Amino acid sequence: MKLLQKKKTCIAGAILFAFLAIAFMNPKSARASDYASAQTLPLNGIWSSEYWLTNTDTEQWYKIIIPSDGKLTYKVMGYTDVCYKLYNEDLSDSITGSNYSYGSELSPDTDAHEVSLSKGVYYLTVYKGRNGKYKLNASFTSYHTNDGQAFSYDSPQTVPLGSTVTGALTATDTEDWYRFSVPASGYYHYQISAYTDVNYRLYNSDLSVTISGWNASYGSELTPDTDGYDVVLSAGTYYFKVYKGNSGKYTFSVSKLSQSACNHDYNTTTVRSTYVSQGYTLHQCSKCGHSYKDNYRPALTLNTPYLYSVRAGKKRAAVYWSSVSDATGYQISCKMKHTTKTVSVKSRTKKTITKLKSKKRYAFRVRAYKKVGKRVVYGKWSTRKTVKIK
């Protein structure tokens, strides 16, 4: 009896020793070996403690809670050969397929993955390639989206004119639908900025007409690609579809065409110079009305008449000059010392100035003038001719 009790004690001690040895070797070995009891993997970018795959623990599960649409970065450091997969919540889809890390105790191997995910719960399973340890590291960057209802044509997100929506295509969300209404016929502008490669189309209300055809934008997180389009739309409802080229973020907006957003289509008009204004070339957008001027030309000027002669008479002088095209009339200036007399005439090229002082010398000159509306434009004075009055 004593020998049997001693034998039982030895067996119990051996079992306890083996359990303590395993626990000491692998203090974190109590990982979830099934999907239902998976441990939540923190998204803090910090390496986890060492986890072990053993003969009796060949598969371990981790829950990843994604708080919003964004980019999950996760790393697996294998000190042995380990396999791993990322699944959606109900395990119906393997998001990343099978991946492998081939490391050793002296030379661990680290694999890093980036994947765009929609808000939700995901599961990472690590399973045995060979027995040994591994570490995990996970972090998350939000896309700050506001496209929570852009599910399908039958369940689109409404976008008010003048607003911008931020959306994302992810591993589990490969197309987004938006709806907007146009109150009146006219020019409208829509714009998409892609931080990845995306495809998009603009449709009428029942998808029977593809307004913009097939388009694509090729961007990256560091260098987004922005495409803008001006379209003529009738009053009604329209649908905008964004679908997968690659996973990532984008922004979409639609608005009544403004001058700042317009891809201008200018009509050019040449405005001739007049006697009161410059000439120029006018460029006016047929879509938004924006306009600008260039190629300015100086205003027209009247030619200077040529003063042929001044013939002095008794207390008078006869003045003769050349005609000027476009002139309404002429002014004749006769100056004697500090006194100046100005006489206006119309449509003639000679004029006799009377009531001058005898024996005095007068300087004569002529200039043309033109009436333009309520304004009067003058040409330059001719050269002077001086005569002595009889």
LOPAKOL-628399 format. One line per 5 residues: number of its first residue (from 1); for each residue x, y, z of N, C-alpha, C. Coordinates in pm, whole numbers, plus 50000, padded with zeros to 5 digits. Example, Ala and Ser with C-alpha at 12.3 -4.5 7.8 and 13.67 -1.06 7.14 Angstrom:
2
1) 51319 49431 50780 51230 49550 50780 51320 49670 50780 | 51285 49775 50708 51367 49894 50714 51290 50003 50787
This chain:
390
1) 50084 49880 50000 50000 50000 50000 50086 50124 50000 | 50189 50132 50082 50280 50246 50087 50351 50263 49955 | 50388 50148 49890 50456 50156 49760 50363 50214 49654 | 50233 50176 49658 50135 50228 49563 50113 50377 49583 | 50103 50423 49705 50086 50567 49733 50207 50647 49687
6) 50327 50590 49708 50450 50658 49665 50454 50670 49515 | 50406 50564 49444 50405 50565 49298 50307 50672 49247 | 50187 50681 49310 50089 50784 49271 50143 50923 49294 | 50215 50940 49405 50273 51071 49434 50374 51110 49329 | 50457 51014 49286 50559 51041 49183 50493 51079 49050
11) 50387 51008 49016 50317 51038 48889 50256 51178 48894 | 50190 51213 49005 50130 51345 49020 50235 51454 49015 | 50350 51425 49077 50458 51523 49074 50511 51544 48934 | 50523 51432 48860 50573 51442 48722 50478 51525 48636 | 50347 51502 48654 50248 51579 48576 50256 51726 48611
16) 50267 51756 48740 50276 51896 48783 50402 51961 48729 | 50514 51885 48731 50641 51937 48680 50631 51967 48531 | 50567 51876 48459 50553 51895 48314 50466 52017 48285 | 50360 52033 48361 50272 52149 48340 50345 52279 48369 | 50422 52280 48482 50496 52401 48515 50605 52431 48413
21) 50665 52324 48360 50769 52343 48260 50711 52406 48134 | 50596 52358 48090 50531 52414 47971 50490 52558 47996 | 50434 52583 48114 50391 52719 48146 50508 52813 48154 | 50622 52765 48208 50742 52848 48217 50798 52877 48078 | 50798 52773 47995 50850 52788 47859 50760 52880 47777
26) 50631 52876 47800 50536 52948 47716 50428 53010 47804 | 50460 53120 47872 50361 53179 47962 50240 53232 47890 | 50249 53255 47755 50135 53307 47680 50073 53199 47592 | 50097 53073 47624 50053 52966 47535 49902 52946 47537 | 49834 53009 47632 49690 52987 47641 49615 53077 47542
31) 49654 53069 47411 49586 53144 47305 49456 53074 47273 | 49366 53149 47209 49240 53089 47167 49265 52993 47053 | 49228 52870 47070 49249 52771 46966 49125 52755 46879 | 49024 52843 46902 48906 52836 46818 48854 52977 46795 | 48780 52993 46687 48727 53121 46640 48639 53190 46743
36) 48558 53113 46812 48458 53171 46902 48521 53242 47022 | 48635 53195 47068 48697 53253 47187 48824 53331 47153 | 48829 53388 47034 48949 53458 46989 48982 53578 47078 | 49109 53599 47100 49157 53712 47179 49166 53836 47089 | 49127 53952 47141 49134 54077 47064 49279 54122 47052
41) 49319 54148 46929 49455 54196 46902 49454 54348 46906 | 49530 54412 46995 49528 54559 47004 49591 54624 46881 | 49539 54740 46844 49589 54812 46726 49679 54927 46770 | 49781 54893 46847 49867 54995 46906 50006 55003 46843 | 50034 54919 46744 50165 54922 46680 50278 54869 46765
46) 50244 54795 46871 50346 54741 46962 50354 54590 46944 | 50473 54537 46944 50489 54392 46931 50432 54321 47052 | 50364 54213 47027 50306 54132 47134 50413 54051 47205 | 50372 53985 47310 50459 53886 47373 50474 53766 47279 | 50556 53671 47317 50578 53553 47234 50460 53457 47247
51) 50410 53412 47133 50308 53309 47128 50372 53184 47070 | 50316 53066 47110 50377 52939 47070 50278 52849 46998 | 50327 52784 46894 50257 52673 46831 50327 52544 46874 | 50247 52448 46921 50303 52324 46975 50231 52204 46915 | 50273 52088 46957 50209 51965 46910 50061 51961 46947
56) 50028 52024 47060 49889 52019 47107 49814 52151 47085 | 49883 52252 47033 49821 52383 47009 49867 52429 46871 | 49799 52384 46769 49846 52403 46631 49779 52518 46558 | 49683 52585 46622 49610 52693 46555 49559 52791 46658 | 49584 52919 46636 49541 53021 46730 49471 53135 46657
61) 49370 53194 46723 49283 53292 46659 49290 53426 46733 | 49279 53535 46654 49282 53670 46709 49173 53753 46643 | 49103 53826 46727 48997 53916 46678 49057 54055 46655 | 49022 54113 46540 49067 54250 46507 48943 54335 46486 | 48926 54436 46569 48809 54525 46561 48852 54654 46490
66) 48795 54677 46371 48826 54796 46293 48718 54900 46322 | 48756 55017 46380 48655 55113 46425 48590 55195 46314 | 48656 55205 46198 48603 55283 46085 48677 55238 45960 | 48630 55284 45844 48703 55250 45722 48845 55305 45730 | 48940 55220 45696 49079 55263 45705 49175 55154 45667
71) 49300 55175 45700 49407 55084 45660 49463 55011 45782 | 49455 54878 45778 49514 54794 45880 49653 54753 45836 | 49749 54773 45925 49885 54724 45902 49914 54619 46009 | 49946 54499 45965 49980 54396 46063 50106 54322 46020 | 50179 54277 46122 50308 54211 46099 50311 54080 46177
76) 50376 53982 46118 50397 53853 46183 50547 53826 46183 | 50604 53809 46302 50746 53775 46315 50757 53628 46355 | 50805 53546 46264 50814 53403 46291 50955 53361 46329 | 50964 53290 46443 51090 53228 46484 51094 53083 46437 | 50998 53051 46354 50986 52920 46292 50900 52940 46167
81) 50861 52834 46104 50773 52847 45987 50629 52850 46035 | 50561 52965 46013 50421 52977 46054 50337 53022 45934 | 50210 52983 45937 50114 53021 45834 50007 53109 45899 | 49946 53198 45821 49842 53283 45877 49749 53333 45767 | 49627 53364 45808 49523 53416 45718 49440 53520 45791
86) 49387 53616 45713 49295 53716 45765 49158 53691 45704 | 49054 53682 45791 48919 53651 45746 48823 53765 45779 | 48711 53766 45708 48601 53853 45748 48530 53793 45870 | 48425 53861 45916 48368 53826 46045 48311 53685 46051 | 48245 53640 45946 48184 53507 45952 48269 53400 45884
91) 48393 53435 45853 48490 53343 45794 48451 53298 45652 | 48358 53371 45591 48315 53332 45457 48414 53374 45349 | 48506 53463 45386 48602 53512 45287 48739 53526 45352 | 48838 53466 45287 48977 53482 45329 49031 53607 45260 | 49048 53715 45334 49080 53844 45274 49219 53847 45213
96) 49316 53791 45282 49453 53797 45233 49503 53664 45179 | 49421 53560 45182 49470 53430 45141 49571 53375 45241 | 49641 53270 45203 49741 53210 45292 49872 53285 45280 | 49932 53316 45395 50062 53382 45400 50155 53300 45489 | 50283 53321 45469 50381 53239 45540 50497 53326 45588
101) 50548 53290 45702 50669 53352 45755 50769 53240 45784 | 50886 53250 45724 50986 53145 45738 51104 53199 45818 | 51107 53170 45947 51214 53219 46031 51277 53109 46113 | 51367 53149 46200 51432 53056 46292 51461 53129 46421 | 51502 53056 46522 51532 53117 46651 51640 53224 46640
106) 51740 53199 46556 51851 53294 46542 51822 53401 46438 | 51735 53370 46344 51708 53463 46236 51557 53468 46208 | 51481 53542 46292 51336 53549 46271 51303 53622 46140 | 51188 53588 46086 51142 53646 45959 51015 53728 45986 | 51016 53855 45943 50900 53942 45965 50832 53973 45833
111) 50703 53944 45827 50619 53979 45712 50524 54090 45752 | 50513 54191 45666 50423 54304 45692 50318 54312 45582 | 50196 54345 45620 50085 54354 45525 50003 54479 45554 | 49958 54543 45447 49865 54655 45458 49739 54619 45381 | 49624 54640 45443 49498 54607 45378 49393 54709 45418
116) 49319 54760 45319 49210 54853 45346 49086 54774 45386 | 49027 54811 45499 48913 54738 45552 48800 54834 45586 | 48680 54784 45572 48564 54858 45618 48548 54837 45769 | 48470 54925 45829 48442 54911 45972 48381 54774 45999 | 48431 54706 46104 48378 54574 46137 48476 54490 46215
121) 48442 54362 46225 48523 54266 46301 48587 54168 46204 | 48714 54138 46226 48790 54047 46141 48866 53950 46230 | 48910 53841 46170 48981 53739 46246 49111 53701 46175 | 49216 53694 46255 49346 53649 46207 49375 53514 46272 | 49403 53415 46191 49442 53286 46244 49588 53259 46210
126) 49660 53212 46308 49799 53170 46289 49803 53019 46314 | 49854 52945 46218 49855 52800 46233 49991 52744 46196 | 50006 52618 46233 50141 52561 46236 50194 52529 46096 | 50314 52580 46076 50399 52524 45973 50490 52423 46043 | 50553 52475 46147 50631 52390 46240 50612 52445 46380
131) 50646 52366 46481 50639 52412 46619 50736 52529 46640 | 50696 52622 46724 50784 52734 46756 50705 52858 46792 | 50775 52968 46809 50711 53090 46858 50700 53194 46748 | 50615 53294 46776 50595 53406 46685 50545 53526 46766 | 50551 53643 46702 50497 53766 46762 50407 53835 46659
136) 50317 53918 46713 50225 53993 46627 50233 54142 46657 | 50204 54221 46555 50203 54366 46569 50094 54420 46476 | 50006 54507 46526 49897 54560 46444 49876 54708 46474 | 49845 54785 46370 49813 54927 46385 49707 54963 46281 | 49646 55080 46300 49533 55117 46214 49537 55266 46185
141) 49508 55303 46059 49497 55443 46018 49359 55465 45958 | 49282 55555 46017 49146 55580 45969 49148 55665 45843 | 49055 55638 45751 49037 55721 45632 48942 55838 45659 | 48879 55841 45775 48785 55948 45812 48675 55963 45705 | 48616 55854 45670 48514 55855 45566 48379 55901 45621
146) 48294 55946 45528 48155 55977 45563 48062 55919 45457 | 48099 55802 45408 48020 55734 45304 47949 55611 45359 | 47898 55622 45479 47845 55504 45547 47724 55440 45484 | 47659 55506 45386 47538 55449 45328 47550 55425 45177 | 47670 55431 45123 47688 55417 44978 47700 55270 44939
151) 47592 55194 44963 47602 55049 44948 47580 55000 44806 | 47476 55049 44739 47439 54994 44609 47352 55094 44536 | 47315 55061 44413 47224 55146 44337 47091 55159 44411 | 47044 55052 44472 46917 55054 44545 46930 55117 44683 | 47053 55132 44730 47076 55192 44861 47197 55286 44853
156) 47184 55395 44778 47296 55487 44761 47301 55590 44873 | 47412 55661 44878 47420 55774 44970 47388 55902 44892 | 47301 55985 44948 47265 56111 44883 47372 56216 44910 | 47415 56281 44803 47518 56385 44814 47456 56519 44775 | 47441 56613 44869 47388 56745 44833 47485 56819 44741
161) 47431 56899 44650 47517 56980 44564 47604 57072 44651 | 47730 57081 44614 47822 57167 44686 47892 57101 44802 | 47862 56974 44830 47926 56905 44941 48028 56804 44890 | 48114 56759 44980 48218 56662 44947 48203 56540 45036 | 48209 56422 44978 48203 56298 45054 48338 56228 45043
166) 48383 56171 45154 48506 56092 45156 48467 55945 45167 | 48510 55867 45072 48478 55725 45069 48602 55640 45061 | 48581 55509 45066 48694 55416 45057 48646 55287 44993 | 48731 55233 44909 48713 55098 44857 48803 55008 44939 | 48747 54899 44988 48821 54813 45078 48816 54668 45031
171) 48879 54583 45110 48879 54441 45076 48739 54382 45077 | 48648 54443 45153 48511 54392 45162 48408 54488 45105 | 48452 54598 45049 48361 54697 44991 48422 54744 44860 | 48382 54681 44751 48449 54703 44622 48378 54802 44532 | 48261 54855 44573 48196 54960 44495 48105 55043 44584
176) 48099 55173 44552 48014 55267 44625 47924 55339 44526 | 47802 55371 44574 47704 55439 44490 47659 55568 44558 | 47648 55674 44477 47602 55803 44527 47491 55856 44436 | 47400 55930 44496 47289 55988 44423 47286 56138 44451 | 47262 56218 44347 47244 56362 44366 47137 56412 44271
181) 47075 56521 44308 46966 56579 44230 47006 56715 44175 | 46963 56741 44052 46990 56867 43984 46858 56943 43973 | 46848 57063 44029 46720 57135 44030 46682 57198 43897 | 46781 57230 43813 46752 57298 43686 46860 57264 43585 | 46824 57271 43459 46921 57242 43353 47034 57345 43356
186) 47153 57297 43326 47268 57388 43325 47399 57312 43332 | 47505 57388 43351 47638 57330 43364 47665 57292 43509 | 47720 57172 43528 47757 57124 43661 47897 57066 43656 | 47959 57061 43772 48097 57014 43782 48107 56904 43886 | 48165 56792 43849 48194 56689 43949 48342 56657 43949
191) 48390 56618 44065 48533 56601 44084 48560 56482 44175 | 48664 56407 44143 48706 56295 44227 48856 56303 44247 | 48898 56289 44371 49040 56284 44406 49068 56146 44466 | 49156 56071 44401 49180 55933 44441 49319 55919 44503 | 49323 55850 44617 49448 55819 44685 49490 55676 44653
196) 49432 55622 44548 49462 55488 44499 49411 55484 44355 | 49406 55367 44294 49351 55354 44160 49203 55319 44171 | 49117 55404 44116 48973 55378 44120 48913 55399 43982 | 48800 55333 43960 48720 55352 43839 48590 55419 43879 | 48529 55493 43786 48404 55561 43820 48325 55593 43694
201) 48192 55607 43714 48101 55640 43606 47987 55727 43659 | 47935 55811 43570 47818 55893 43602 47702 55845 43515 | 47587 55815 43580 47470 55761 43510 47350 55853 43527 | 47252 55834 43438 47121 55894 43461 47046 55811 43566 | 46920 55847 43590 46850 55791 43706 46826 55640 43697
206) 46806 55584 43578 46779 55441 43569 46895 55363 43506 | 47010 55427 43497 47134 55365 43445 47126 55332 43297 | 47027 55388 43227 47016 55360 43084 47113 55442 43001 | 47166 55549 43059 47263 55635 42988 47385 55652 43077 | 47502 55621 43020 47628 55647 43090 47677 55783 43044
211) 47665 55881 43131 47691 56020 43091 47840 56044 43070 | 47923 55995 43158 48066 56024 43150 48147 55908 43093 | 48082 55795 43059 48158 55680 43012 48242 55621 43123 | 48337 55538 43083 48428 55477 43181 48545 55571 43204 | 48574 55597 43331 48687 55683 43367 48765 55617 43479
216) 48890 55654 43491 48976 55600 43596 49066 55710 43648 | 49099 55700 43775 49193 55793 43838 49302 55711 43905 | 49426 55751 43880 49540 55674 43929 49621 55760 44026 | 49597 55738 44154 49666 55816 44256 49733 55728 44359 | 49790 55793 44458 49853 55722 44570 49834 55805 44695
221) 49870 55749 44809 49851 55821 44934 49934 55948 44938 | 50052 55946 44875 50140 56064 44876 50107 56161 44763 | 50059 56109 44651 50029 56193 44535 49891 56159 44480 | 49787 56210 44545 49651 56182 44495 49631 56241 44356 | 49544 56177 44280 49513 56218 44144 49373 56278 44142
226) 49361 56401 44094 49232 56470 44092 49184 56487 43949 | 49062 56442 43921 48999 56459 43791 48873 56543 43810 | 48852 56639 43720 48732 56722 43724 48665 56727 43589 | 48533 56731 43587 48457 56728 43463 48343 56829 43468 | 48322 56897 43355 48208 56987 43340 48106 56918 43250
231) 47983 56909 43296 47880 56840 43219 47753 56925 43216 | 47678 56910 43108 47548 56976 43096 47442 56875 43136 | 47367 56907 43241 47266 56816 43293 47129 56882 43293 | 47030 56801 43265 46891 56846 43279 46847 56826 43423 | 46741 56892 43461 46688 56873 43596 46653 56725 43615
236) 46690 56669 43730 46662 56529 43756 46758 56468 43856 | 46757 56335 43863 46839 56259 43958 46946 56183 43882 | 47066 56178 43941 47180 56112 43877 47251 56023 43979 | 47325 55923 43927 47397 55828 44011 47545 55827 43972 | 47628 55822 44074 47772 55818 44053 47826 55690 44119
241) 47892 55608 44041 47944 55480 44089 48097 55485 44094 | 48152 55448 44210 48296 55432 44226 48322 55285 44251 | 48408 55226 44172 48433 55084 44191 48581 55053 44183 | 48614 54932 44218 48750 54900 44257 48847 54895 44140 | 48954 54971 44156 49077 54948 44083 49170 54883 44185
246) 49196 54959 44294 49267 54908 44412 49194 54960 44535 | 49229 54906 44650 49170 54954 44775 49234 55086 44814 | 49154 55170 44878 49206 55296 44926 49099 55403 44934 | 49141 55525 44967 49052 55637 44994 49032 55723 44869 | 48917 55792 44864 48890 55890 44759 48793 55994 44813
251) 48782 56106 44745 48680 56206 44776 48601 56235 44648 | 48474 56269 44665 48385 56297 44552 48300 56418 44586 | 48283 56508 44488 48197 56624 44507 48128 56658 44376 | 48012 56722 44387 47939 56768 44270 47875 56901 44306 | 47875 56995 44211 47825 57129 44240 47781 57198 44111
256) 47705 57302 44128 47675 57391 44017 47808 57449 43970 | 47827 57454 43840 47956 57495 43786 47989 57637 43831 | 48104 57652 43895 48153 57783 43937 48270 57822 43848 | 48302 57949 43849 48414 57995 43767 48545 57934 43812 | 48561 57911 43942 48686 57856 43992 48703 57709 43955
261) 48593 57636 43939 48601 57494 43908 48590 57463 43760 | 48549 57561 43680 48518 57537 43540 48643 57508 43457 | 48632 57407 43372 48732 57386 43267 48687 57470 43148 | 48731 57593 43146 48672 57696 43061 48675 57661 42912 | 48566 57700 42846 48556 57690 42700 48527 57831 42649
266) 48632 57899 42604 48621 58041 42573 48580 58067 42429 | 48490 58162 42413 48463 58222 42283 48540 58354 42275 | 48598 58382 42160 48684 58499 42146 48619 58603 42056 | 48616 58728 42103 48560 58840 42028 48661 58953 42023 | 48679 59010 41904 48768 59125 41889 48686 59253 41901
271) 48719 59336 41998 48651 59464 42020 48742 59573 41963 | 48690 59646 41866 48772 59747 41799 48792 59871 41885 | 48901 59938 41860 48927 60065 41927 48829 60171 41878 | 48793 60264 41966 48713 60381 41929 48792 60505 41968 | 48732 60622 41944 48799 60746 41980 48795 60772 42130
276) 48715 60694 42202 48704 60716 42347 48747 60593 42429 | 48782 60483 42364 48819 60363 42440 48920 60278 42363 | 48994 60198 42439 49091 60106 42380 49020 59991 42309 | 49089 59931 42216 49043 59805 42159 49107 59689 42235 | 49047 59570 42227 49101 59455 42299 49037 59328 42244
281) 49091 59214 42289 49032 59084 42257 48962 59033 42382 | 48834 59000 42370 48754 58951 42483 48741 58800 42473 | 48773 58731 42584 48757 58586 42594 48650 58559 42699 | 48542 58493 42661 48431 58468 42754 48392 58321 42749 | 48388 58259 42870 48355 58117 42880 48206 58096 42850
286) 48178 58004 42761 48040 57976 42725 47966 57897 42832 | 48041 57845 42931 47979 57761 43034 47951 57837 43163 | 48050 57908 43213 48033 57973 43343 48029 58125 43334 | 48059 58182 43216 48053 58326 43200 48180 58400 43234 | 48281 58329 43286 48407 58396 43319 48467 58460 43194
291) 48524 58579 43210 48581 58647 43094 48710 58720 43133 | 48791 58743 43035 48910 58826 43054 48946 58892 42921 | 49027 58997 42929 49066 59074 42811 49217 59071 42796 | 49262 59075 42674 49405 59088 42646 49422 59153 42509 | 49544 59160 42464 49575 59217 42333 49515 59357 42317
296) 49542 59442 42417 49487 59577 42413 49549 59659 42300 | 49467 59747 42240 49512 59837 42134 49469 59979 42170 | 49553 60076 42138 49522 60214 42181 49395 60268 42116 | 49334 60366 42184 49216 60433 42129 49254 60507 42000 | 49155 60527 41914 49179 60599 41789 49209 60745 41818
301) 49288 60806 41733 49318 60950 41745 49293 61018 41611 | 49251 61144 41618 49229 61223 41498 49363 61270 41441 | 49373 61271 41311 49494 61324 41248 49504 61474 41273 | 49623 61525 41257 49647 61668 41273 49633 61738 41137 | 49548 61836 41130 49533 61905 41000 49660 61985 40964
306) 49677 62001 40837 49792 62081 40791 49743 62223 40764 | 49807 62321 40828 49771 62462 40812 49841 62516 40687 | 49761 62531 40579 49821 62573 40453 49870 62718 40459 | 49775 62807 40496 49815 62949 40492 49721 63032 40577 | 49770 63151 40612 49690 63252 40680 49712 63384 40604
311) 49605 63440 40549 49612 63562 40471 49553 63678 40552 | 49641 63773 40582 49600 63885 40666 49523 63988 40583 | 49418 64043 40639 49342 64152 40580 49325 64262 40682 | 49234 64354 40652 49210 64464 40744 49122 64416 40859 | 49187 64409 40975 49123 64360 41099 49064 64220 41082
316) 49124 64143 40992 49076 64007 40971 49189 63922 40914 | 49164 63785 40918 49261 63692 40858 49183 63572 40805 | 49221 63528 40684 49160 63408 40623 49253 63289 40647 | 49198 63184 40710 49277 63067 40749 49236 62948 40663 | 49337 62873 40606 49312 62759 40520 49388 62637 40575
321) 49320 62520 40579 49384 62398 40631 49332 62274 40558 | 49397 62161 40582 49356 62036 40518 49246 61969 40601 | 49168 61885 40536 49060 61815 40606 49114 61691 40678 | 49039 61648 40780 49075 61530 40859 48959 61432 40855 | 48989 61309 40818 48886 61205 40813 48826 61183 40952
326) 48695 61166 40956 48620 61139 41080 48600 61261 41168 | 48655 61375 41130 48640 61494 41214 48497 61547 41206 | 48443 61586 41321 48313 61653 41324 48329 61800 41287 | 48440 61859 41327 48468 61999 41298 48611 62033 41337 | 48637 62167 41343 48774 62213 41369 48769 62333 41463
331) 48877 62351 41534 48896 62469 41617 49015 62547 41563 | 48998 62680 41558 49106 62768 41512 49143 62857 41630 | 49269 62857 41662 49319 62938 41772 49402 63053 41713 | 49369 63177 41756 49450 63292 41715 49492 63367 41841 | 49622 63380 41858 49677 63432 41983 49756 63559 41956
336) 49728 63659 42042 49801 63784 42036 49848 63815 42177 | 49979 63805 42195 50040 63818 42327 49970 63725 42427 | 49902 63780 42526 49840 63700 42631 49692 63675 42606 | 49645 63713 42488 49504 63698 42456 49488 63592 42348 | 49397 63496 42373 49372 63390 42276 49225 63387 42240
341) 49198 63379 42111 49063 63370 42061 49048 63236 41990 | 48942 63161 42024 48920 63030 41963 48786 63031 41890 | 48790 62984 41766 48671 62979 41683 48650 62836 41635 | 48525 62786 41643 48493 62650 41597 48415 62659 41466 | 48446 62563 41376 48374 62552 41249 48345 62406 41222
346) 48243 62381 41138 48207 62244 41103 48221 62225 40953 | 48276 62110 40915 48276 62061 40777 48334 62161 40677 | 48421 62245 40720 48487 62336 40627 48637 62333 40651 | 48711 62378 40555 48858 62382 40567 48911 62523 40545 | 48824 62624 40562 48870 62763 40560 48775 62846 40647
351) 48832 62954 40701 48752 63039 40790 48817 63176 40798 | 48735 63278 40790 48784 63415 40805 48754 63460 40947 | 48858 63500 41015 48846 63545 41154 48840 63698 41150 | 48740 63755 41207 48722 63901 41206 48744 63960 41346 | 48731 64094 41349 48742 64170 41474 48879 64153 41538
356) 48982 64148 41453 49119 64145 41503 49172 64287 41510 | 49279 64305 41581 49336 64439 41599 49438 64467 41490 | 49428 64585 41431 49522 64624 41325 49662 64641 41382 | 49755 64614 41293 49897 64634 41323 49949 64539 41431 | 49874 64438 41464 49917 64343 41566 49949 64209 41499
361) 50041 64138 41560 50080 64008 41507 50003 63897 41582 | 49947 63805 41505 49869 63694 41560 49931 63562 41515 | 49929 63465 41610 49974 63328 41577 49851 63240 41562 | 49841 63169 41447 49725 63086 41418 49764 62937 41417 | 49671 62852 41463 49686 62707 41453 49548 62643 41450
366) 49541 62516 41404 49414 62447 41383 49423 62305 41440 | 49312 62256 41494 49303 62115 41533 49163 62063 41502 | 49154 61931 41481 49026 61866 41453 48961 61819 41584 | 48829 61806 41582 48759 61747 41696 48649 61655 41645 | 48605 61564 41734 48500 61469 41699 48409 61452 41820
371) 48279 61455 41795 48182 61429 41902 48148 61281 41903 | 48160 61218 42021 48125 61078 42041 48027 61072 42157 | 47899 61061 42123 47798 61069 42228 47801 61206 42290 | 47818 61211 42422 47825 61338 42493 47968 61387 42511 | 48060 61311 42459 48202 61348 42476 48254 61410 42348
376) 48357 61493 42364 48426 61555 42251 48573 61518 42260 | 48624 61462 42150 48763 61420 42144 48837 61516 42050 | 48955 61562 42093 49032 61657 42014 49160 61593 41962 | 49198 61635 41842 49327 61596 41787 49435 61694 41831 | 49553 61678 41777 49665 61766 41811 49658 61895 41728
381) 49714 62000 41786 49721 62129 41716 49822 62120 41602 | 49790 62193 41498 49885 62204 41387 50002 62296 41426 | 50099 62307 41339 50206 62406 41361 50148 62547 41345 | 50213 62644 41407 50165 62781 41404 50212 62855 41278 | 50128 62948 41238 50165 63046 41135 50132 63185 41192
386) 50228 63273 41184 50212 63407 41242 50207 63512 41129 | 50108 63600 41141 50092 63707 41043 50061 63838 41117 | 50088 63950 41045 50056 64082 41100 49930 64131 41032 | 49833 64168 41116 49704 64211 41066 49716 64354 41012 | 49650 64382 40898 49655 64516 40837 49565 64614 40912
